[in-house]
């Protein structure tokens, strides 16, 4: 744990008077630079967002922002709680004063938060480029949710060490809750429809991701004696987040909690704090049922995600945005550790070590992303393994939150895993346009790959009129795989059917099974549909035939191929994930004596054994995961 770079990003400013804005006490307030660009000599320059105007010393967006100020405050608060560090307490105090100055305290927007501030402390409610809401304090927002997070954790700390300041934080948090009540929770109990699926209408900015960060703050506040109003908001928001769990081990989204209530076709790693939030809410409210979707996300989806390559920025629904950033890695790590504690699932801590190893070299670049000598976390890794060596506030913050969450034993394990070789055998994507087409099937490249709620992978798809066929080449495999074609489902029972085969029929997909569009931005839903039968291990092709299409051709984007047993190996440690319906004995290569832990689909330990290399045959339970760790 090294706060040096986060300290470097910090600053103080004496803002000019702004109507409706005030803070606790007098004197300069704490703020945080948004970005830090690495220069050729290895040093870092602190910069703001948007275009810089040297004549006015302003940025199109601003120098400092509420999102990062709030999250940096959480870092210092948690460090103070863990270590009793006076410097961290002082930094948290300054940043919370800065954050509350950004909060609008009076008028019709009271409780909301201005996002940006210029270097001299001037507020910039309408940034360039435009961000919504505009002005930034005119409605609910991610930055309001993160303000609730910081104020909740701040109150929990300062109520014992500075009661007067804590009383101020409490008043400002209650002001934020009041804003959420009138702008968001006024819809509590109402549901929207997205392509036939019922989704809660009372998520902050329609995001389970944004709402989960507010839940973290509300849980801390309620645990520390917060108000009845806060408890009610916590319960209502947690119910909405829990409702975003979907799928099962074999069907999209594979038990993940979806982050956005305006799409059932999209998952992203960044900000996906939903399992952490549900674990906190379940513990504070004593409502274990809230843990069920969080267990599905952590014990079901996360092991699968890790065997594919880790916390990608976007499955839309194919893994398209393979960029990985600390914000996504930290969200997976926090979820595993929080649910492990709240649900008494210690096996999730073993999975957490595989996730945390990303910081120490277990990633596509094969290099450490966190530097303990400086406290820097680099800004991300591209899908092809190129590191962005800038180190802005968000990456620094979430890297440090991860370091704070790791126990010494988990840290040592993550460092060991990060230093070893990495190999994967998991989900693969076969693009539809790679197929041999006949009968009028054609490749279509739309004007935009973004549909409004999801994205065509490889920026194209195959259009299949009645009677046409597409034969896709399939990469070799030593085991059977689930095949889940990604197709454009529409709300039309007469749309047509594709029948899929590989030597034998594997299943058919009715392309007309999407429900009503509802609040979705686009008609239809781009979704993986898992075929009834698995693709045999010796298959070299997968063929689709379109039939009974009425009117518009059917549209096929790609096919997800998921081994019945997926694998991530870091050095001598192995993580296996099952999408099978039966128990399996699976071979793994190990060099030394190891311990084997087999967990069921709910993360409960069901078998423990010892194994000896060079090849060990280990149990993997249906829908569960198995961890193999070196002991000798």
VOGU-3710 file (C-alpha; in Angstrom, 3 decimals, decimal comma):
1> xxxxxxxxxx> 0,000/0,000/0,000  1,606/3,225/-1,151  -0,299/6,527/-1,203  2,486/8,555/-2,835  0,950/8,869/-6,309  -2,533/9,542/-4,981  -1,050/12,228/-2,745  0,688/13,669/-5,826  -2,656/13,918/-7,622  -4,105/15,827/-4,676
11> xxxxxxxxxx> -4,244/19,600/-4,405  -5,969/22,330/-2,426  -7,898/25,266/-3,799  -9,797/28,257/-2,428  -12,884/28,404/-4,641  -14,650/31,686/-5,356  -18,126/32,080/-3,901  -20,771/30,135/-5,792  -24,498/30,451/-5,193  -25,893/27,382/-3,446
21> xxxxxxxxxx> -22,464/25,967/-2,622  -20,720/25,858/0,723  -18,716/23,494/2,866  -17,678/22,808/6,425  -15,406/25,317/8,115  -13,100/27,787/6,430  -9,951/27,635/4,360  -8,869/25,790/1,210  -10,632/22,557/0,242  -9,121/19,282/-0,938
31> xxxxxxxxxx> -9,380/18,319/-4,615  -7,795/15,791/-6,961  -6,396/16,090/-10,468  -8,216/13,863/-12,921  -5,421/12,516/-15,109  -1,677/11,959/-14,933  0,112/11,563/-18,267  3,447/9,806/-18,391  6,210/11,802/-20,078  9,241/10,473/-21,946
41> xxxxxxxxxx> 11,488/10,801/-18,898  9,136/8,675/-16,773  7,688/11,577/-14,795  3,975/12,347/-14,666  2,103/15,555/-15,449  -1,211/16,241/-13,739  -3,855/17,352/-16,224  -7,582/17,979/-16,458  -10,203/16,781/-18,908  -11,094/18,187/-22,312
51> xxxxxxxxxx> -9,286/20,866/-24,284  -6,914/23,117/-22,357  -7,020/26,894/-22,840  -3,708/28,365/-21,606  -5,024/31,916/-21,849  -7,641/31,238/-19,170  -5,997/28,230/-17,494  -9,210/26,221/-17,920  -10,158/22,861/-19,350  -13,178/21,977/-21,472
61> xxxxxxxxxx> -14,335/19,748/-18,650  -12,267/20,826/-15,675  -9,247/19,977/-13,573  -11,002/18,217/-10,681  -14,157/16,126/-10,621  -16,593/14,865/-7,997  -16,348/11,234/-9,116  -12,650/10,950/-8,329  -12,711/13,199/-5,274  -15,396/10,953/-3,757
71> xxxxxxxxxx> -13,580/7,708/-4,523  -10,216/9,044/-3,363  -11,867/9,997/-0,076  -12,963/6,358/0,271  -9,353/5,219/-0,196  -8,110/7,498/2,581  -11,023/6,613/4,848  -10,412/2,893/4,483  -6,687/3,339/4,980  -7,333/5,326/8,154
81> xxxxxxxxxx> -9,756/2,668/9,381  -7,192/-0,066/8,743  -4,033/1,705/9,932  -5,137/4,666/12,042  -2,973/6,823/9,760  -3,240/10,531/10,611  -2,238/11,623/7,114  -5,065/9,607/5,565  -7,559/11,054/8,028  -6,427/14,569/7,110
91> xxxxxxxxxx> -6,616/13,874/3,378  -10,086/12,353/3,713  -11,216/15,399/5,687  -9,985/17,788/2,980  -11,497/15,804/0,116  -14,864/15,476/1,848  -14,890/19,249/2,312  -14,136/19,604/-1,398  -16,821/17,116/-2,350  -19,481/18,846/-0,294
101> xxxxxxxxxx> -18,591/22,177/-1,906  -19,410/20,556/-5,253  -22,782/19,481/-3,875  -25,610/21,936/-4,483  -27,059/22,740/-1,052  -30,053/24,943/-1,888  -32,669/25,456/-4,566  -34,533/23,008/-6,792  -31,410/20,881/-7,380  -30,476/20,616/-3,700
111> xxxxxxxxxx> -28,605/17,402/-2,953  -27,316/16,939/-6,487  -23,662/17,454/-7,376  -21,703/19,530/-9,879  -19,212/17,259/-11,602  -16,353/19,557/-12,683  -14,226/22,306/-11,153  -11,564/24,411/-12,867  -8,013/24,852/-11,478  -8,963/28,059/-9,610
121> xxxxxxxxxx> -11,957/26,389/-7,947  -14,589/27,794/-10,301  -17,443/25,346/-10,863  -18,110/24,174/-14,421  -21,649/22,751/-14,430  -21,793/22,360/-18,237  -18,686/20,644/-19,522  -17,377/20,334/-23,084  -17,961/17,785/-24,466  -21,486/17,708/-23,059
131> xxxxxxxxxx> -22,211/15,193/-20,309  -25,646/14,243/-19,046  -27,321/15,531/-17,046  -26,460/19,025/-18,235  -25,992/21,040/-16,070  -24,371/18,266/-14,087  -26,337/19,001/-10,910  -29,727/19,065/-12,647  -30,543/15,423/-11,977  -29,357/12,064/-10,653
141> xxxxxxxxxx> -25,921/10,976/-11,813  -22,995/8,671/-11,259  -21,320/11,468/-9,316  -24,310/11,788/-6,993  -24,139/8,036/-6,334  -20,414/8,238/-5,609  -20,955/11,216/-3,343  -23,369/9,101/-1,303  -20,684/6,394/-1,144  -18,044/8,771/0,208
151> xxxxxxxxxx> -20,362/10,594/2,628  -21,634/7,298/4,051  -18,160/5,922/4,686  -17,015/9,342/5,878  -19,760/9,577/8,470  -18,976/6,082/9,740  -15,352/7,115/10,407  -15,716/10,697/11,633  -18,636/10,123/14,016  -16,091/8,821/16,535
161> xxxxxxxxxx> -13,108/11,085/15,844  -14,795/14,388/14,892  -18,503/14,409/15,817  -19,081/17,973/14,599  -17,732/17,207/11,146  -19,670/13,924/11,135  -22,879/15,843/11,866  -22,170/18,016/8,836  -21,550/14,954/6,660  -24,781/13,415/7,934
171> xxxxxxxxxx> -26,745/16,537/6,977  -25,247/16,548/3,483  -25,881/12,832/3,056  -29,505/13,291/4,083  -29,708/16,082/1,499  -28,433/13,661/-1,165  -30,888/10,973/-0,069  -33,719/13,486/-0,340  -32,643/14,228/-3,926  -32,650/10,515/-4,722
181> xxxxxxxxxx> -36,093/10,133/-3,152  -37,697/12,789/-5,320  -35,778/11,974/-8,530  -35,391/8,178/-8,434  -37,110/6,447/-5,532  -40,396/8,157/-6,443  -40,540/5,324/-9,010  -40,007/2,584/-6,421  -42,138/-0,450/-7,258  -42,509/0,552/-10,913
191> xxxxxxxxxx> -41,066/-1,654/-13,616  -39,996/-1,044/-17,181  -39,905/-3,504/-20,055  -36,750/-4,037/-22,114  -37,316/-6,382/-25,050  -39,795/-8,375/-23,010  -37,837/-8,450/-19,766  -39,147/-6,720/-16,650  -36,524/-4,412/-15,108  -36,694/-2,036/-12,115
201> xxxxxxxxxx> -37,446/1,599/-12,936  -35,839/2,978/-9,752  -32,133/2,532/-10,471  -29,966/5,655/-10,454  -29,507/6,689/-14,117  -30,943/3,241/-14,997  -27,672/1,729/-13,784  -27,208/-1,101/-11,327  -23,532/-0,069/-11,461  -24,196/3,516/-10,336
211> xxxxxxxxxx> -26,779/2,395/-7,799  -24,405/-0,155/-6,296  -21,938/2,579/-5,364  -24,673/4,518/-3,593  -25,653/1,310/-1,794  -22,106/0,951/-0,455  -22,364/4,391/1,156  -25,887/3,857/2,445  -24,887/0,534/4,001  -21,953/2,141/5,813
221> xxxxxxxxxx> -24,196/4,964/7,036  -26,984/2,672/8,252  -24,473/0,380/9,967  -23,153/3,453/11,806  -26,627/4,445/13,038  -28,009/6,278/10,002  -31,607/7,370/9,656  -34,780/5,416/8,937  -34,918/7,268/5,600  -31,452/5,919/4,718
231> xxxxxxxxxx> -32,426/2,364/5,700  -35,495/2,571/3,486  -33,442/3,889/0,544  -30,843/1,166/1,104  -33,454/-1,576/0,994  -35,193/-0,187/-2,079  -32,010/0,319/-4,047  -30,681/-3,114/-3,061  -33,908/-4,717/-4,296  -33,422/-3,019/-7,661
241> xxxxxxxxxx> -29,798/-4,164/-7,976  -30,738/-7,736/-7,035  -33,403/-7,773/-9,741  -30,693/-7,380/-12,395  -29,370/-10,930/-11,919  -30,118/-13,115/-14,933  -29,401/-16,344/-16,773  -27,942/-19,569/-15,463  -24,653/-21,441/-15,861  -25,446/-22,247/-19,496
251> xxxxxxxxxx> -27,458/-19,240/-20,703  -26,745/-15,538/-21,118  -25,601/-13,662/-19,084  -24,349/-16,742/-17,208  -25,612/-15,578/-13,768  -24,053/-12,112/-14,025  -25,762/-9,084/-12,555  -26,417/-6,832/-15,547  -25,240/-3,242/-15,086  -27,715/-1,285/-17,256
261> xxxxxxxxxx> -31,508/-1,477/-17,075  -31,954/-0,339/-20,653  -30,221/-3,343/-22,213  -30,387/-7,082/-21,599  -27,550/-7,605/-24,101  -24,683/-5,822/-22,388  -22,320/-6,458/-19,472  -19,224/-4,497/-18,535  -16,599/-4,965/-15,845  -15,996/-1,306/-15,003
271> xxxxxxxxxx> -18,031/-0,163/-12,026  -19,780/-3,527/-11,707  -19,870/-3,302/-7,905  -23,280/-4,973/-7,726  -22,207/-8,084/-5,760  -20,264/-5,957/-3,234  -23,271/-3,728/-2,747  -25,668/-6,638/-2,251  -23,298/-8,260/0,237  -23,147/-5,018/2,254
281> xxxxxxxxxx> -26,906/-4,496/2,110  -27,681/-8,105/3,030  -25,462/-7,867/6,100  -26,773/-4,517/7,332  -30,443/-5,236/6,615  -30,167/-8,882/7,667  -31,813/-10,006/4,445  -29,914/-13,076/3,189  -32,067/-13,336/0,071  -30,212/-10,326/-1,322
291> xxxxxxxxxx> -27,102/-12,508/-1,423  -28,527/-15,017/-3,892  -27,873/-12,991/-7,090  -24,527/-11,841/-5,667  -23,495/-15,469/-5,182  -24,530/-16,213/-8,760  -22,396/-13,329/-10,031  -19,303/-14,239/-8,000  -19,441/-18,054/-7,852  -20,979/-18,487/-11,300
301> xxxxxxxxxx> -20,102/-15,731/-13,742  -16,729/-14,524/-12,404  -14,893/-17,883/-12,688  -16,169/-18,160/-16,282  -15,016/-14,593/-16,973  -11,552/-15,337/-15,624  -11,110/-18,377/-17,892  -11,920/-16,144/-20,887  -9,145/-13,700/-19,988  -10,385/-11,544/-17,140
311> xxxxxxxxxx> -12,543/-8,458/-16,509  -13,134/-7,102/-20,006  -14,588/-3,637/-20,480  -17,485/-4,897/-22,565  -19,428/-8,008/-23,531  -21,999/-6,574/-25,916  -22,926/-9,499/-25,879  -19,792/-10,917/-27,580  -16,577/-9,982/-25,744  -15,876/-7,003/-28,012
321> xxxxxxxxxx> -14,142/-4,445/-25,818  -11,268/-6,507/-24,430  -9,620/-3,513/-22,761  -9,095/-4,108/-19,046  -8,804/-1,392/-16,412  -8,371/-1,335/-12,645  -11,954/-0,125/-12,186  -13,150/-3,465/-13,583  -10,562/-5,617/-11,826  -11,255/-3,985/-8,469
331> xxxxxxxxxx> -15,013/-4,448/-8,863  -14,534/-8,214/-9,400  -12,124/-8,442/-6,485  -14,316/-6,477/-4,065  -17,345/-8,556/-5,034  -15,583/-11,855/-4,392  -14,215/-10,770/-1,030  -17,448/-9,146/0,144  -19,641/-12,101/-0,802  -17,103/-14,548/0,645
341> xxxxxxxxxx> -17,511/-12,846/4,018  -21,245/-12,132/3,931  -22,265/-15,557/2,617  -19,521/-17,579/4,320  -18,036/-18,776/1,036  -14,269/-18,889/1,683  -13,672/-20,474/-1,727  -14,420/-17,119/-3,330  -11,255/-15,779/-1,692  -9,286/-18,339/-3,696
351> xxxxxxxxxx> -10,858/-16,991/-6,889  -10,034/-13,473/-5,672  -6,324/-14,330/-5,726  -6,601/-15,150/-9,453  -8,307/-11,783/-10,033  -5,806/-9,784/-7,953  -2,904/-11,415/-9,827  -3,800/-9,057/-12,723  -2,030/-6,268/-10,823  1,169/-8,318/-10,625
361> xxxxxxxxxx> 1,499/-9,613/-14,193  -1,296/-12,135/-14,825  -2,733/-10,187/-17,734  -2,480/-9,918/-21,520  0,642/-7,773/-21,282  2,370/-10,167/-18,890  3,601/-7,203/-16,843  2,680/-5,692/-13,454  0,000/-2,995/-13,550  0,540/-1,802/-9,968
371> xxxxxxxxxx> 3,839/-0,342/-8,805  4,222/-0,691/-5,022  7,227/1,645/-5,060  5,085/4,602/-6,156  1,458/3,513/-5,652  0,714/3,948/-9,352  -1,714/1,736/-11,202  -1,468/2,105/-14,960  -4,544/3,197/-16,877  -5,266/-0,099/-18,615
381> xxxxxxxxxx> -4,333/-2,829/-21,061  -5,695/-2,984/-24,592  -7,190/-6,143/-26,027  -3,920/-6,897/-27,813  -1,832/-6,491/-24,653  -0,516/-2,910/-24,893  -0,246/-1,092/-21,547  -1,411/2,514/-21,218  1,253/3,773/-18,821  -0,576/6,908/-17,828
391> xxxxxxxxxx> -1,796/6,748/-14,238  -4,836/8,893/-13,638  -7,031/9,208/-10,590  -9,518/6,433/-11,325  -6,912/3,725/-11,936  -4,827/4,853/-8,974  -7,870/4,861/-6,704  -9,118/1,405/-7,642  -5,664/-0,118/-7,550  -5,294/1,167/-3,991
401> xxxxxxxxxx> -8,771/-0,027/-3,010  -7,709/-3,481/-4,184  -4,477/-3,343/-2,189  -6,455/-2,322/0,913  -8,832/-5,252/0,432  -6,115/-7,903/0,190  -5,026/-9,668/3,360  -1,276/-10,358/3,609  -1,782/-14,007/2,641  -3,964/-13,134/-0,350
411> xxxxxxxxxx> -1,462/-10,492/-1,426  1,402/-13,011/-1,338  -0,658/-15,509/-3,285  -1,650/-12,923/-5,898  1,979/-11,844/-6,319  3,045/-15,469/-6,765  0,302/-16,134/-9,317  1,120/-12,936/-11,180  4,767/-13,949/-11,577  4,035/-17,332/-13,181
421> xxxxxxxxxx> 3,168/-18,222/-16,778  -0,475/-17,753/-17,813  -2,558/-20,024/-20,021  -6,254/-20,090/-20,894  -8,748/-22,502/-22,374  -12,107/-20,769/-22,346  -14,805/-19,106/-24,403  -14,083/-18,423/-28,075  -15,956/-16,296/-30,593  -16,576/-17,415/-34,176
431> xxxxxxxxxx> -17,750/-14,553/-36,374  -20,698/-15,284/-38,641  -18,988/-13,542/-41,557  -16,269/-16,217/-41,496  -18,881/-18,708/-42,748  -19,273/-20,154/-46,216  -22,575/-18,661/-47,362  -25,157/-19,956/-49,812  -28,771/-19,472/-50,837  -28,655/-15,674/-50,721
441> xxxxxxxxxx> -27,006/-15,221/-47,331  -24,797/-12,129/-47,319  -22,429/-10,230/-45,031  -23,813/-6,818/-44,010  -21,747/-3,962/-42,589  -24,121/-1,492/-40,900  -23,471/2,239/-40,771  -22,817/1,891/-37,057  -21,926/-1,256/-35,146  -23,726/0,142/-32,071
451> xxxxxxxxxx> -27,398/-0,806/-32,052  -28,405/1,572/-29,283  -28,254/-1,149/-26,626  -25,538/-3,561/-27,823  -23,011/-3,976/-30,632  -22,435/-6,106/-33,710  -19,125/-7,865/-33,188  -16,478/-7,253/-35,848  -18,781/-4,454/-37,109  -20,848/-6,808/-39,290
461> xxxxxxxxxx> -23,357/-9,647/-39,363  -24,808/-12,222/-41,758  -28,250/-11,673/-43,257  -30,066/-14,973/-43,919  -33,225/-15,107/-46,051  -35,415/-18,227/-46,069  -33,593/-21,230/-47,518  -30,115/-19,809/-47,072  -27,309/-21,413/-45,088  -24,074/-20,467/-43,353
471> xxxxxxxxxx> -21,353/-22,972/-42,514  -18,959/-21,608/-39,882  -15,460/-23,045/-39,379  -14,969/-24,216/-35,797  -11,564/-24,251/-34,053  -10,364/-27,616/-32,800  -11,149/-28,730/-29,264  -10,499/-31,775/-27,125  -13,886/-31,519/-25,398  -17,501/-30,753/-26,139
481> xxxxxxxxxx> -18,604/-27,115/-26,043  -21,792/-25,182/-25,615  -22,677/-23,326/-28,788  -24,565/-20,062/-28,287  -25,263/-18,255/-31,584  -25,683/-14,505/-31,135  -28,768/-13,583/-33,128  -31,041/-10,587/-33,491  -34,240/-11,647/-31,757  -37,289/-9,625/-32,796
491> xxxxxxxxxx> -40,833/-9,249/-31,488  -42,524/-11,173/-34,270  -43,587/-14,792/-33,876  -43,498/-15,232/-37,653  -39,898/-13,997/-38,017  -38,395/-17,397/-38,793  -36,101/-20,084/-37,461  -32,482/-21,077/-37,861  -31,585/-24,733/-37,384  -28,053/-25,502/-36,299
501> xxxxxxxxxx> -26,158/-28,732/-36,916  -22,693/-30,301/-36,727  -23,074/-33,838/-38,015  -26,387/-33,909/-36,150  -28,959/-31,295/-35,230  -27,920/-29,315/-32,151  -31,002/-27,132/-31,867  -33,181/-24,465/-33,437  -33,584/-20,782/-32,650  -36,875/-18,967/-33,098
511> xxxxxxxxxx> -35,803/-15,439/-34,056  -39,207/-14,017/-33,149  -39,049/-14,621/-29,404  -38,027/-11,150/-28,231  -40,678/-9,443/-26,171  -42,021/-5,896/-26,565  -39,343/-3,228/-27,024  -40,379/-1,125/-24,035  -37,757/1,454/-22,989  -35,004/-0,184/-25,017
521> xxxxxxxxxx> -33,311/2,132/-27,505  -33,677/-0,340/-30,383  -36,277/-2,899/-31,451  -35,178/-6,478/-30,970  -32,371/-7,810/-28,838  -28,954/-9,063/-29,894  -28,610/-12,121/-27,649  -26,711/-15,408/-27,373  -29,110/-18,363/-27,462  -27,589/-21,609/-26,196
531> xxxxxxxxxx> -28,363/-24,618/-28,394  -29,977/-27,649/-26,794  -27,116/-30,036/-27,546  -23,413/-29,416/-27,075  -21,083/-29,168/-30,042  -19,164/-32,478/-30,237  -15,435/-32,344/-29,553  -14,463/-33,495/-33,049  -16,522/-30,847/-34,865  -14,829/-28,716/-37,509
541> xxxxxxxxxx> -17,875/-26,744/-38,667  -21,250/-25,511/-37,474  -24,025/-24,945/-40,012  -27,110/-22,768/-39,777  -30,061/-23,066/-42,155  -32,788/-20,407/-42,247  -36,394/-21,460/-42,733  -39,931/-20,073/-42,589  -38,729/-16,472/-42,609  -41,562/-14,052/-43,310
551> xxxxxxxxxx> -40,469/-10,681/-44,682  -37,093/-9,601/-43,314  -34,053/-11,921/-43,417  -32,773/-13,332/-40,140  -29,617/-11,785/-38,702  -26,739/-13,743/-37,150  -23,784/-11,976/-35,527  -21,436/-14,654/-34,154  -21,305/-17,839/-32,106  -19,964/-18,180/-28,571
561> xxxxxxxxxx> -18,227/-21,517/-27,973  -17,816/-22,404/-24,303  -15,943/-25,564/-23,258  -17,893/-27,655/-20,784  -14,847/-27,213/-18,535  -12,930/-23,938/-18,986  -9,469/-23,370/-17,524  -7,216/-20,577/-16,295  -3,726/-21,600/-15,187  -1,338/-19,190/-13,479
571> xxxxxxxxxx> 1,961/-20,887/-12,790  1,078/-24,049/-10,881  -2,371/-22,823/-9,787  -5,458/-23,783/-11,790  -9,015/-22,433/-11,865  -11,611/-24,615/-13,618  -15,184/-23,571/-14,403  -18,039/-25,861/-15,409  -21,046/-25,188/-17,635  -21,840/-28,901/-17,691
581> xxxxxxxxxx> -24,940/-30,491/-16,180  -22,978/-33,475/-14,827  -19,959/-33,899/-12,531  -16,712/-34,386/-14,429  -13,178/-35,547/-13,755  -10,885/-33,222/-15,647  -7,134/-33,557/-16,306  -4,788/-30,742/-15,281  -1,031/-30,448/-15,586  0,779/-29,770/-12,316
591> xxxxxxxxxx> 4,449/-30,133/-11,427  4,200/-30,531/-7,682  1,926/-31,836/-4,997  -1,251/-29,753/-4,868  -4,514/-29,413/-2,999  -7,769/-29,626/-4,930  -10,931/-27,779/-3,835  -14,182/-28,534/-5,693  -17,056/-26,074/-5,195  -20,673/-26,351/-6,280
601> xxxxxxxxxx> -22,638/-23,707/-8,198  -23,302/-21,756/-5,001  -19,625/-21,662/-4,008  -19,856/-24,281/-1,270  -16,921/-26,640/-0,832  -18,058/-30,180/-1,684  -14,777/-32,067/-2,083  -11,154/-31,628/-1,079  -8,289/-33,874/-2,145  -4,569/-34,001/-2,801
611> xxxxxxxxxx> -3,118/-34,379/-6,278  0,287/-35,256/-7,649  1,658/-34,376/-11,106  2,532/-34,353/-13,826  -1,143/-34,945/-14,688  -3,864/-34,960/-12,081  -7,524/-35,807/-12,618  -9,658/-33,492/-10,489  -13,414/-33,257/-9,844  -15,469/-30,390/-11,283
621> xxxxxxxxxx> -19,094/-30,086/-10,199  -21,947/-29,023/-12,533  -22,088/-25,240/-12,759  -19,340/-25,010/-10,151  -15,635/-24,270/-10,041  -12,512/-26,078/-8,879  -9,273/-24,561/-7,572  -5,941/-26,406/-7,622  -3,175/-24,873/-5,489  0,403/-26,035/-5,035
631> xx> 1,233/-27,278/-1,539  4,639/-28,882/-2,061
//
